[in-house]
Amino acid sequence: MFAMRNASLFTALLLVSTSVFATDSRREQDFATAIQQQLSMGQAIWLKSADKTFLAIFTEAEKTDNSQVAIVLHDMGEHPDAKPLIHRLRTTLPMHNWATLALQMPVRESGAQAEDYYPLFEEAHGRIDAAVEHLLKNDAKHIAIVGYGMGALMAASRLADKPNDVAALVSISLPLPPTTATQAQSLDLIKKVQLPFLDVYAEFDLAAVLDSARQRRMAGKDNPVYRQIKMDGEDHGYQQDYDLLVKRVYSWLTTTVSED
């Protein structure tokens, strides 16, 4: 009897633990429903990772084939059509020869803090892998990742572990979080990512981004294809000139990731 009670208790704790460290599926579904009801550019598709399906939005390149694709990753608590920045990236890059695949990354409940997201990184890695696999099966030749905030940190964490057929990384507002979580140590991740790496931040960005700019730059010094850009006069939301920010991104991708 005692053993059975212990087993039942263990099972209950396991279920609670799994729930705590998993994405908020209900919130993802709410995002997906709202996006599909109002999506006017791009195609909603469903990908699968670790027996879970998740939403992605594919937007074709306008003037070329879809051999160049940017995987776009949103900030924490957002979705693959979050306005203004993610929406602008996923809809503007295709006008400049880069198709986009914007992913729904794992999310926690509304009001969750950054620390609550670090246990979701393994799930995030799986989604990035699923996206890359999907693109390769559909004849993509050059794949880049463009991540914003937590999305940038998730991408750096994955690419530090393995490039996984990704040719370049663009991080926008990559933070240096005050945490001991190993998966969120930005400086260590930058040192390990030996790919073309564009690190973009704003003059009036969040403190965790702005105050660590020099540290990130020093961490990338041994990578000959690491570059850092400060957007002067911009705030964390890049409110004043999204067009300039997106132009910086597609110009760098075009000159750095060349066609065969």
Sequence and secondary structure as in RCSB ss.txt:
>XXXX:A:sequence
MFAMRNASLFTALLLVSTSVFATDSRREQDFATAIQQQLSMGQAIWLKSADKTFLAIFTEAEKTDNSQVAIVLHD
MGEHPDAKPLIHRLRTTLPMHNWATLALQMPVRESGAQAEDYYPLFEEAHGRIDAAVEHLLKNDAKHIAIVGYGM
GALMAASRLADKPNDVAALVSISLPLPPTTATQAQSLDLIKKVQLPFLDVYAEFDLAAVLDSARQRRMAGKDNPV
YRQIKMDGEDHGYQQDYDLLVKRVYSWLTTTVSED
>XXXX:A:secstr
 HHHHHHHHHHHHHHHHHHHTS  HHHHHHHHHHHHHH  SSEEEEEEETTEEEEEEEE  SSS SSEEEEEE  
TT  TT TTHHHHHHHHGGGGT EEEEE     STT  HHHHGGGHHHHHHHHHHHHHHHHHTT  EEEEEEETH
HHHHHHHHHHH  TT  EEEEES    S   GGG HHHHHHH  S EEEEEEEE  HHHHTTHHHHHHHTTT TT
EEEEEEEEEETT  S HHHHHHHHHHHHHHHS   
